[in-house]
Amino acid sequence: MTSLIDVIFLLLLFFMLSSTFTRFAEVDLAAAGAGTSAGTDRPVFVTLGMQALRVNGSDAALEDLPDSLAAHRGGDGPLGVLVSLGGDVTAQRLTDLLSVLREIADLQVTVLEAT
């Protein structure tokens, strides 16, 4: 009986030390709607790479993305953002970008499929 308690304690200790207690973020995704009208503003093209981020061809940092997008906002309507993914982009990198974009009001984000 003593050895069974030792084994259970070791298993409990192993699982407690090997698990992570971090909080995972959620990103809301929606399918594209049919027949949405295009706004008068041209969409902003964001290229996401593993090490680089470009907004309409100009280098930008992830932290400065709200300011970069505010410079392209022309009217009162929502600003369209097209996100193109590089081949080496991980899911975590995309999640980081979408988390920053979620904090900006009046955006219509479309993630293009990586080829």
Summary of the structure (lengths in Angstrom):
residues: 115
radius of gyration: 21.4
end to end distance: 59.0
largest distance: 75.7
contacts: 232
relative contact order: 0.17
helix: 30%
strand: 19%
